């Protein structure tokens, strides 16, 4: 069992399939941050969306 785990762990560390997905996610996050920071009106819209989510998740009295 220990040899199988070592072999699996080695293959897992060499696997690069998910790397491009992570890179694309980071780029998308940077674009979203730039939009919120520099485009008027988006900041308010995003704040309203997250406030609505927070209100829906907060238990009532």
C-alpha positions as YAML, in Angstrom:
chain: A
units: angstrom
residues:
- id: 1
  name: UNK
  ca: [0.00, 0.00, 0.00]
- id: 2
  name: UNK
  ca: [2.82, 2.39, 0.81]
- id: 3
  name: UNK
  ca: [4.36, 1.91, -2.65]
- id: 4
  name: UNK
  ca: [1.01, 2.60, -4.33]
- id: 5
  name: UNK
  ca: [0.62, 5.81, -2.34]
- id: 6
  name: UNK
  ca: [4.12, 6.98, -3.25]
- id: 7
  name: UNK
  ca: [3.44, 6.26, -6.92]
- id: 8
  name: UNK
  ca: [0.09, 8.10, -6.78]
- id: 9
  name: UNK
  ca: [1.64, 11.04, -4.92]
- id: 10
  name: UNK
  ca: [4.44, 11.32, -7.48]
- id: 11
  name: UNK
  ca: [1.97, 11.32, -10.36]
- id: 12
  name: UNK
  ca: [-0.19, 13.87, -8.57]
- id: 13
  name: UNK
  ca: [2.74, 16.26, -8.10]
- id: 14
  name: UNK
  ca: [3.76, 15.97, -11.77]
- id: 15
  name: UNK
  ca: [0.20, 16.48, -13.07]
- id: 16
  name: UNK
  ca: [-0.18, 19.92, -14.65]
- id: 17
  name: UNK
  ca: [-3.73, 19.69, -16.04]
- id: 18
  name: UNK
  ca: [-5.31, 21.99, -13.46]
- id: 19
  name: UNK
  ca: [-2.61, 24.65, -13.71]
- id: 20
  name: UNK
  ca: [-4.15, 26.43, -16.68]
- id: 21
  name: UNK
  ca: [-7.57, 26.44, -15.02]
- id: 22
  name: UNK
  ca: [-6.11, 28.13, -11.96]
- id: 23
  name: UNK
  ca: [-4.33, 30.67, -14.14]
- id: 24
  name: UNK
  ca: [-7.58, 31.53, -15.95]
- id: 25
  name: UNK
  ca: [-9.38, 31.89, -12.62]
- id: 26
  name: UNK
  ca: [-6.71, 34.30, -11.38]
- id: 27
  name: UNK
  ca: [-6.97, 36.37, -14.56]
- id: 28
  name: UNK
  ca: [-10.77, 36.49, -14.24]
- id: 29
  name: UNK
  ca: [-10.46, 37.60, -10.62]
- id: 30
  name: UNK
  ca: [-8.05, 40.40, -11.57]
- id: 31
  name: UNK
  ca: [-10.39, 41.60, -14.33]
- id: 32
  name: UNK
  ca: [-13.32, 41.57, -11.90]
- id: 33
  name: UNK
  ca: [-11.36, 43.58, -9.34]
- id: 34
  name: UNK
  ca: [-10.36, 46.12, -12.00]
- id: 35
  name: UNK
  ca: [-13.99, 46.45, -13.14]
- id: 36
  name: UNK
  ca: [-15.25, 47.01, -9.61]
- id: 37
  name: UNK
  ca: [-12.48, 49.51, -8.87]
- id: 38
  name: UNK
  ca: [-12.59, 51.60, -12.05]
- id: 39
  name: UNK
  ca: [-16.04, 51.37, -13.66]
- id: 40
  name: UNK
  ca: [-18.64, 53.61, -11.99]
- id: 41
  name: UNK
  ca: [-21.87, 51.91, -11.02]
- id: 42
  name: UNK
  ca: [-20.51, 48.38, -10.89]
- id: 43
  name: UNK
  ca: [-19.27, 48.85, -7.34]
- id: 44
  name: UNK
  ca: [-22.79, 49.72, -6.18]
- id: 45
  name: UNK
  ca: [-24.33, 46.84, -8.13]
- id: 46
  name: UNK
  ca: [-21.88, 44.31, -6.71]
- id: 47
  name: UNK
  ca: [-22.38, 45.65, -3.19]
- id: 48
  name: UNK
  ca: [-26.16, 45.34, -3.62]
- id: 49
  name: UNK
  ca: [-25.84, 41.75, -4.85]
- id: 50
  name: UNK
  ca: [-23.64, 40.69, -1.93]
- id: 51
  name: UNK
  ca: [-25.87, 42.53, 0.55]
- id: 52
  name: UNK
  ca: [-28.85, 40.59, -0.81]
- id: 53
  name: UNK
  ca: [-26.97, 37.31, -0.42]
- id: 54
  name: UNK
  ca: [-25.96, 38.23, 3.12]
- id: 55
  name: UNK
  ca: [-29.54, 39.16, 4.01]
- id: 56
  name: UNK
  ca: [-30.82, 35.86, 2.60]
- id: 57
  name: UNK
  ca: [-28.29, 33.86, 4.62]
- id: 58
  name: UNK
  ca: [-28.78, 35.73, 7.89]
- id: 59
  name: UNK
  ca: [-31.43, 34.12, 10.08]
- id: 60
  name: UNK
  ca: [-34.36, 36.33, 10.97]
- id: 61
  name: UNK
  ca: [-35.45, 37.25, 14.54]
...
